[in-house]
Amino acid sequence: MKNPTSKLNQIVNLTREPEKIETFRFGTITKVEVDGNRTWVDYDGNPFNKPLIAKLGTPWLTIDELNRFIDQIDTVKLDFIEGNPSMPVIRD
């Protein structure tokens, strides 16, 4: 007989909000859309186990500048809006 409590614990863990991030993290840009409107990033400790859409902290970058920036660096500095791990902002 299966343990119903185990299944309930799995459901609760899926719906629980991740902990707030109080400091910056370093991450990597995994994808940039051609028009530059969306940039995906991933970082150590990402509780969602998949890249997330990030806001650009420097919105005046053109898509060409962004692609050159990505080609020249391995990591970016990420801040998080109100500490929310699902709302990264690329700072450097």
N, C-alpha and C positions, 0 to 999 in steps of 0.2 A: 504494500500500500504506500502511495506517495504521501509525502509530508506537505499538507496544504500551507503550513506556516512558511516553508521554504519558498514556495511560489509567491506568497504575499510579500516576503522580504525582497524578492527580485523586483516586483512591481514598485514597491516603495523606493528602492534604490534608483530606479529609472526616473521616477518623478521628483526626486529630491533635488533641490537647487544646488549647484556646485558652490564650493566655498569662494568667498571674495578673494581677489588678488590684491594685496596691499602694496606691492612694489612692481617695478618694470620687469620684463622678461626679455630674453633674446630669442628670436625665432627666425624662420626662413620663409621667404616668399615662394609659394609653390606654383602659382599660376596668376597671370594677368590677362584680362580680356583684351581683345584687340582695340576696343574703343577706350580702354583705360578706366572704365567706370567701376570695375570690380577687381579687387586684388585679394587673393587667398593667401593666408599664412598658416603656419603650424608652429608650435612651440612645445618645449618640454613641459610635461605636466598638463597638457591639454586634456581636460576631462571628457571631451566629446569624441576623441579618437578619430578625427577627420579635420582637414583644413577648414578654416573659418574665413569669412569675408571680413576684411579689415578696412577701416577708414584710413585715408592718407593724412598724416599730420602736416604735410606740405602739399596742399591742394593745387598749387600753381605748377606742379611738374607736368610736362607734356608726356604723352605715351612714349615717345622716343627717349626722353630724359629718364623716365622710369625704367625702361628696358636697359639702358646703359647702366643705370644705378644697380639694377639686379645683376647684370653681367660682371660688375666690378666687385661685388661684395658677397660674402657667404651668409652673413647674419644681419638682422635688423633689430633695432630696439623697439619693443612694444610696450605701450601703456594700455590701460583698460578703463573704459568709461565706467565711472562709479564702482571700480573694482570688479566689474562683471567679466568673467573669463570668456564669455561669448561675444564680447564687444571690443576687440583689439583695435588699437590705433598705431600705425607705423610712425615712429618719431624720427629715426635717423636712417 
